[in-house]
Amino acid sequence: MVEADISFVSLFLQASLLVKFVMLTLLALSVVSWAVIIQRRRLLTTARERSLKFEDKFWSGVDLNKLYKELAARQDSNAGLEALFFTGFKEYARLNKLNGKVPAAVMDGSYRAMRVSLSREMEKLETHLPLLATIGSTSPYIGLFGTVWGIMNSFIALGAVENATLAMVAPGIAEALIATAMGLFAAIPAVIAYNRFSTQVDKIEMSYANFMEEFSSILHRQAYSEKEEI
């Protein structure tokens, strides 16, 4: 009995041009997906670690003016809570001079500045997440298209043969099904990573928002205490 060569390489080489294109596309999507997963994982891990480190320093009783000067010295590298604090305190100090120590105006401007900074930080964390969602949702359909096309070609060729056997159509069906397998191979990690990263981003955003509210309360008390001293 002669065994059919059904290795992945042989099936790929025997596939039609369109099915080969589908397989290569799915392979490329899988590579892109894993590159994004690795990059996002590193970024989110770093964001959480920097957030915890800054919160520990902030709540340790450090002088806010001293902390602001430290961050001003490395302004370009500030991120996360560092960026929120720096932006809010900078606007607070600026408006505290321009508005003749009007607490309401100072606090409104400082809060709005931190909201803008929060949006920018979240935009950084959410970058490429839609790409993972797109890969996760479209890859199975791309693979299914390649499978349908490959099976259709197999049955068309089978119809042209008088004495058709399963052995004649099996390689064609196998090569077509590989497209579906590759589609799932690209989609499953992307979907899992997207869901996980989205949850992590939501938690980080919540921690940023909580810090912003707490810091605003501190600035609020400081603004009104300075007003009473005048």
Backbone torsions as a table, in degrees:
resi	resn	phi	psi	omega
1	MET	NA	132.5	-179.7
2	VAL	-93.1	123.3	180.0
3	GLU	-84.4	136.1	179.2
4	ALA	-75.7	141.6	178.1
5	ASP	-83.9	104.4	-177.2
6	ILE	-119.2	32.4	175.3
7	SER	-68.1	159.9	-177.0
8	PHE	-59.1	-44.3	-177.5
9	VAL	-63.5	-44.4	-178.5
10	SER	-66.4	-39.6	178.6
11	LEU	-66.1	-37.2	177.5
12	PHE	-64.6	-43.7	-178.9
13	LEU	-66.8	-30.5	-179.0
14	GLN	-83.2	-14.5	-176.3
15	ALA	-68.2	159.7	177.8
16	SER	-70.6	166.1	-176.4
17	LEU	-60.6	-41.1	-179.1
18	LEU	-66.2	-42.6	179.3
19	VAL	-65.5	-37.9	175.7
20	LYS	-61.2	-42.0	179.2
21	PHE	-63.0	-41.2	177.8
22	VAL	-62.0	-45.5	-179.8
23	MET	-62.4	-44.4	179.5
24	LEU	-65.1	-37.1	177.7
25	THR	-63.5	-44.4	179.3
26	LEU	-66.1	-36.6	177.0
27	LEU	-63.1	-43.5	178.5
28	ALA	-63.6	-42.0	178.5
29	LEU	-63.2	-37.5	178.4
30	SER	-65.3	-42.6	178.3
31	VAL	-62.5	-46.2	178.7
32	VAL	-60.8	-42.9	-179.9
33	SER	-59.3	-47.3	-178.9
34	TRP	-67.8	-34.1	176.5
35	ALA	-63.3	-43.4	178.2
36	VAL	-65.9	-41.8	-179.6
37	ILE	-59.9	-46.6	-179.6
38	ILE	-64.2	-44.0	-178.8
39	GLN	-66.3	-44.5	-180.0
40	ARG	-66.3	-37.9	-180.0
41	ARG	-62.8	-44.2	178.5
42	ARG	-63.5	-44.3	-177.2
43	LEU	-64.4	-45.6	-178.3
44	LEU	-68.7	-36.3	176.6
45	THR	-63.7	-43.9	178.1
46	THR	-63.6	-40.9	-179.7
47	ALA	-62.2	-42.9	179.3
48	ARG	-65.6	-43.2	-178.3
49	GLU	-65.3	-42.0	179.2
50	ARG	-67.7	-34.7	178.9
51	SER	-64.5	-47.4	179.5
52	LEU	-64.0	-40.6	-179.5
53	LYS	-64.5	-42.1	-179.0
54	PHE	-70.2	-40.2	179.2
55	GLU	-61.7	-41.0	177.2
56	ASP	-59.9	-41.9	-179.7
57	LYS	-70.8	-39.8	-177.4
58	PHE	-65.1	-43.9	-176.9
59	TRP	-87.4	6.0	178.7
60	SER	-81.1	-4.7	179.9
61	GLY	95.8	15.2	179.4
62	VAL	-65.2	146.4	177.8
63	ASP	-65.9	128.7	-175.6
64	LEU	-64.7	-35.7	178.5
65	ASN	-65.9	-39.4	178.4
66	LYS	-66.8	-42.3	178.9
67	LEU	-63.4	-38.7	178.8
68	TYR	-63.8	-41.6	179.9
69	LYS	-65.5	-37.8	177.7
70	GLU	-62.0	-43.3	-179.6
71	LEU	-72.1	-31.9	178.5
72	ALA	-65.3	-29.4	-179.2
73	ALA	-70.6	-23.0	177.5
74	ARG	-130.5	49.9	-173.6
75	GLN	-57.4	-39.0	-175.8
76	ASP	-68.0	-21.8	-177.5
77	SER	-99.2	1.2	179.6
78	ASN	-68.4	139.5	179.3
79	ALA	-153.4	157.4	177.2
80	GLY	65.2	-131.7	-179.1
81	LEU	-63.5	-30.9	176.9
82	GLU	-60.0	-44.8	179.8
83	ALA	-66.2	-40.3	178.7
84	LEU	-62.4	-48.6	-179.9
85	PHE	-61.8	-47.6	-177.0
86	PHE	-61.2	-45.9	-179.4
87	THR	-64.1	-45.6	-178.5
88	GLY	-65.9	-44.2	-178.1
89	PHE	-70.6	-35.7	178.5
90	LYS	-63.3	-45.2	178.8
91	GLU	-67.8	-36.1	178.3
92	TYR	-61.6	-47.1	-179.1
93	ALA	-65.6	-39.1	-178.7
94	ARG	-67.8	-47.8	-178.4
95	LEU	-71.2	-26.7	178.8
96	ASN	-64.0	-25.3	177.9
97	LYS	-89.2	-42.4	-174.2
98	LEU	-73.2	-32.5	-173.1
99	ASN	-97.5	17.2	177.1
100	GLY	58.3	36.2	178.6
101	LYS	59.4	45.3	171.9
102	VAL	-88.6	105.4	-172.1
103	PRO	-57.5	-42.2	-177.2
104	ALA	-61.5	-44.8	-179.4
105	ALA	-67.4	-39.1	-179.9
106	VAL	-64.1	-46.3	-177.5
107	MET	-68.4	-38.2	179.2
108	ASP	-63.4	-45.0	179.8
109	GLY	-66.2	-41.4	179.7
110	SER	-64.8	-41.4	-179.2
111	TYR	-66.7	-41.7	179.4
112	ARG	-64.5	-37.9	177.9
113	ALA	-63.1	-40.6	178.9
114	MET	-69.5	-33.5	177.0
115	ARG	-63.4	-41.4	177.9
116	VAL	-64.7	-42.8	179.1
117	SER	-64.2	-38.6	177.8
118	LEU	-61.8	-42.9	179.2
119	SER	-61.7	-40.0	179.6
120	ARG	-67.2	-41.7	179.7
121	GLU	-65.8	-39.4	179.4
122	MET	-69.3	-33.3	177.2
123	GLU	-62.6	-37.8	177.3
124	LYS	-64.3	-43.4	-177.2
125	LEU	-70.3	-30.3	-176.5
126	GLU	-90.0	-3.8	-179.9
127	THR	-58.6	135.1	177.8
128	HIS	75.9	-9.6	177.0
129	LEU	-63.7	-39.9	175.3
130	PRO	-60.5	-30.2	177.8
131	LEU	-65.2	-41.6	176.8
132	LEU	-62.6	-40.4	179.0
133	ALA	-64.4	-39.5	179.5
134	THR	-65.6	-45.0	178.6
135	ILE	-62.8	-42.7	-179.2
136	GLY	-65.1	-32.3	-176.4
137	SER	-89.7	-26.4	-174.8
138	THR	-99.1	-27.1	-176.0
139	SER	-57.4	-44.0	178.7
140	PRO	-60.8	-36.1	-179.8
141	TYR	-72.0	-36.3	175.6
142	ILE	-63.4	-44.7	177.8
143	GLY	-63.8	-39.4	178.8
144	LEU	-64.7	-36.8	176.9
145	PHE	-61.4	-44.5	178.1
146	GLY	-63.4	-36.8	179.0
147	THR	-66.7	-46.9	179.5
148	VAL	-60.4	-42.9	-179.7
149	TRP	-64.1	-44.1	-179.1
150	GLY	-65.6	-42.3	179.0
151	ILE	-66.9	-37.9	178.1
152	MET	-61.1	-44.0	178.2
153	ASN	-65.0	-36.1	179.5
154	SER	-64.4	-44.1	-179.0
155	PHE	-73.5	-29.6	174.5
156	ILE	-64.6	-44.1	178.0
157	ALA	-66.6	-34.6	179.7
158	LEU	-67.1	-34.6	-179.8
159	GLY	-68.3	-20.6	-178.9
160	ALA	-86.7	-2.3	-178.7
161	VAL	-107.8	135.7	-178.6
162	GLU	-71.6	-50.0	-178.6
163	ASN	-104.3	82.9	-177.7
164	ALA	-82.7	141.4	176.3
165	THR	-130.0	162.3	179.3
166	LEU	-63.9	-33.3	-179.5
167	ALA	-63.3	-27.2	-178.4
168	MET	-76.6	-32.7	-175.9
169	VAL	-97.5	-18.3	-175.7
170	ALA	-58.7	-46.5	179.7
171	PRO	-60.0	-39.7	179.8
172	GLY	-65.0	-41.3	178.2
173	ILE	-67.8	-39.1	179.8
174	ALA	-62.5	-45.1	-179.8
175	GLU	-66.3	-30.9	178.0
176	ALA	-71.1	-39.6	-178.9
177	LEU	-68.8	-24.6	177.0
178	ILE	-60.4	-34.1	179.4
179	ALA	-61.8	-41.9	177.2
180	THR	-64.6	-42.8	178.7
181	ALA	-60.9	-41.7	179.5
182	MET	-67.8	-34.8	176.9
183	GLY	-62.5	-43.0	177.5
184	LEU	-68.8	-36.8	179.0
185	PHE	-61.9	-35.5	178.2
186	ALA	-79.7	-34.4	-172.6
187	ALA	-79.6	-43.7	-172.0
188	ILE	-59.9	-50.5	177.9
189	PRO	-62.1	-36.6	-179.2
190	ALA	-64.6	-42.8	-179.9
191	VAL	-66.6	-45.4	179.7
192	ILE	-61.0	-45.8	-178.8
193	ALA	-65.7	-41.0	179.8
194	TYR	-60.9	-46.8	179.9
195	ASN	-63.3	-42.1	-179.3
196	ARG	-67.0	-47.2	-178.1
197	PHE	-66.7	-37.2	178.7
198	SER	-61.7	-41.1	177.7
199	THR	-64.4	-41.9	179.3
200	GLN	-65.4	-40.9	178.7
201	VAL	-63.2	-40.9	178.3
202	ASP	-61.9	-40.7	179.4
203	LYS	-66.8	-41.5	178.9
204	ILE	-65.4	-42.1	178.2
205	GLU	-61.1	-39.9	178.6
206	MET	-63.8	-41.8	179.0
207	SER	-66.8	-37.6	176.7
208	TYR	-64.2	-45.2	-178.7
209	ALA	-64.4	-40.2	178.2
210	ASN	-63.6	-42.8	178.2
211	PHE	-62.8	-41.4	-179.2
212	MET	-61.0	-41.3	178.9
213	GLU	-67.4	-43.0	180.0
214	GLU	-65.7	-41.4	179.2
215	PHE	-67.0	-37.4	176.9
216	SER	-62.1	-38.0	178.3
217	SER	-64.5	-40.1	177.8
218	ILE	-64.0	-45.9	178.7
219	LEU	-64.7	-35.1	178.8
220	HIS	-62.1	-47.1	178.7
221	ARG	-64.9	-39.0	-179.6
222	GLN	-67.9	-39.2	-179.6
223	ALA	-63.5	-43.9	-177.7
224	TYR	-76.3	-29.3	176.7
225	SER	-69.8	-37.4	176.5
226	GLU	-68.7	-33.6	178.2
227	LYS	-64.5	-39.6	-177.5
228	GLU	-71.8	-23.6	-178.7
229	GLU	-77.2	-16.4	-177.9
230	ILE	-73.5	NA	NA
